[in-house]
């Protein structure tokens, strides 16, 4: 059964709005959620930074505070208290850290 919402206009005649119309925007947001990036991971390979914005690290180091960056293929993250760019494919998100 479809539910409806009633609202009173200034003419005192009720107007009926189908509930499917009201919920349309919330259903769209649920159907197309923005994927959430895990915030922790482990480095897979060693990496030597090419500039000051990148991090140098060894394999098997824990990365925290992972977030998107403006650089395609790179993420921002923190390793041993230093924050910088990390190649996206150097991080394992399924390590259970």
DAVENZI-V905637 format. One record per residue. N is the residue number from 1. RES is the residue in one small letter. D_CENTER is the distance of its C-alpha to the mean C-alpha in Angstrom with 1 decimal. Layout:
n:N res:RES d_center:D_CENTER
n:N res:RES d_center:D_CENTER
This chain:
n:1 res:x d_center:36.1
n:2 res:x d_center:34.2
n:3 res:x d_center:33.9
n:4 res:x d_center:34.6
n:5 res:x d_center:34.2
n:6 res:x d_center:37.3
n:7 res:x d_center:37.6
n:8 res:x d_center:40.9
n:9 res:x d_center:41.7
n:10 res:x d_center:44.4
n:11 res:x d_center:46.8
n:12 res:x d_center:46.3
n:13 res:x d_center:45.5
n:14 res:x d_center:42.4
n:15 res:x d_center:39.7
n:16 res:x d_center:37.6
n:17 res:x d_center:34.0
n:18 res:x d_center:32.7
n:19 res:x d_center:29.8
n:20 res:x d_center:28.1
n:21 res:x d_center:28.0
n:22 res:x d_center:26.5
n:23 res:x d_center:23.7
n:24 res:x d_center:22.8
n:25 res:x d_center:19.9
n:26 res:x d_center:18.3
n:27 res:x d_center:18.8
n:28 res:x d_center:17.2
n:29 res:x d_center:13.9
n:30 res:x d_center:14.1
n:31 res:x d_center:15.2
n:32 res:x d_center:12.4
n:33 res:x d_center:9.1
n:34 res:x d_center:5.9
n:35 res:x d_center:4.8
n:36 res:x d_center:2.8
n:37 res:x d_center:4.5
n:38 res:x d_center:7.8
n:39 res:x d_center:9.4
n:40 res:x d_center:12.8
n:41 res:x d_center:14.7
n:42 res:x d_center:18.3
n:43 res:x d_center:19.8
n:44 res:x d_center:21.7
n:45 res:x d_center:24.2
n:46 res:x d_center:25.8
n:47 res:x d_center:25.0
n:48 res:x d_center:27.2
n:49 res:x d_center:25.7
n:50 res:x d_center:27.3
n:51 res:x d_center:26.7
n:52 res:x d_center:25.8
n:53 res:x d_center:22.1
n:54 res:x d_center:21.6
n:55 res:x d_center:22.0
n:56 res:x d_center:24.8
n:57 res:x d_center:24.4
n:58 res:x d_center:26.1
n:59 res:x d_center:24.9
n:60 res:x d_center:23.7
n:61 res:x d_center:22.4
n:62 res:x d_center:19.6
n:63 res:x d_center:16.5
n:64 res:x d_center:14.7
n:65 res:x d_center:12.3
n:66 res:x d_center:10.3
n:67 res:x d_center:8.1
n:68 res:x d_center:8.3
n:69 res:x d_center:11.9
n:70 res:x d_center:14.2
n:71 res:x d_center:16.0
n:72 res:x d_center:15.5
n:73 res:x d_center:15.4
n:74 res:x d_center:14.7
n:75 res:x d_center:12.2
n:76 res:x d_center:13.1
n:77 res:x d_center:14.2
n:78 res:x d_center:17.2
n:79 res:x d_center:20.1
n:80 res:x d_center:23.3
n:81 res:x d_center:22.5
n:82 res:x d_center:22.0
n:83 res:x d_center:18.8
n:84 res:x d_center:18.5
n:85 res:x d_center:17.3
n:86 res:x d_center:17.1
n:87 res:x d_center:17.4
n:88 res:x d_center:14.4
n:89 res:x d_center:17.0
n:90 res:x d_center:18.6
n:91 res:x d_center:16.1
n:92 res:x d_center:16.4
n:93 res:x d_center:13.5
n:94 res:x d_center:16.0
n:95 res:x d_center:18.5
n:96 res:x d_center:18.2
n:97 res:x d_center:18.0
